[in-house]
Amino acid sequence: MYRYALLRLGDPDSAADAVQEALLAGIRGRGEYRGEAQERTWLIGILRHKVVDAIRKRRRGAVGGLDEQSEPEQFRNGWFKEEPAVWNVLPQSPAERGELRDLLVSCLESLPDTMRQALCLREIDGLQSAEVCKILDITPTNLWTLVHRAKLRMRDDLSRRWFGEHR
Amino acid sequence: MIRWLKTVWYVLTLRCEEADRLRSLDENTTRAQRVGEVMHRTLCKSCRRAKKQTQILSRLLANLDESASGVRLDGAARARIASAIDAENNL
């Protein structure tokens, strides 16, 4: 639960607060738990609401200094500067899968707050774009740019740190 | 007619950055954008690789098991949460 909150809020204290609020809400609402999902899944559902509340409180339309007009460094005049690497080596053993998972988390952590939140809510939590825009208080164009830039950075990081080494 | 010409112009002049941006969120794209992206990708090796990367990244993120990573609450936060739970249970 802490890991989930920390990745989205980016701050250990806020993440611990969200976990505490979710656990207390879980205790208060335990009568509503019908055993249809695992307890952990049910608690993560509560935690997601707490995390979203915390993000909403902190955000008021700021997009984290994102300059939508500037060209990402991977492009020159709209064309790729270099051909993206071929990704064809996916992990086979559990140890490798764990290594890749830790690397993914570390790449996510290195993203600016708004980018990370947009990517987590959209791609990991699977929320619809309209919902993510409401939570982050941004326009659909902002979201599109944020997700695109976040994916570009993640792809670059993974190309360098995983697919480069394991090629 | 002008609208049609604008669409054809958009499809023919689409560059990698815009095509890559279109692939990053596949909701709410127009037909012209989708056609433009496919046509561009057919002719562009970099975009074919970029699309593959985006697909793999999306799959990795959707299946990311965050609970398995080693980050833990520190002792003070644990104690604070435990005492809040105790207080709640004693109400």
Interface residues (C-beta under 8 A of the other chain):
Chain A: Y2 R3 Y4 L6 L7 P12 D13 A16 V19 Q20 L23 L24 I27 R28 R40 E71 P72 F75 N77 G78 W79 F80 E83 P84 A85 V86 W87 L90 G98 L100 R101 D102 L104 V105 L119 R122 E123 I124 G126 Q128 S129 P140 L143 W144 T145 V147 H148 K151 L152 M154 R155 L158 S159
Chain B: R15 C16 E17 E18 D20 R21 S24 L25 E27 N28 K45 S46 C47 R49 A50 K52 Q53 T54 I56 L57 S58 L60 L61 A62 L64 D65 E66 S67 A68 S69 G70 V71 R72 L73 D74 A77 R80 I81 A84 I85 E88 N89
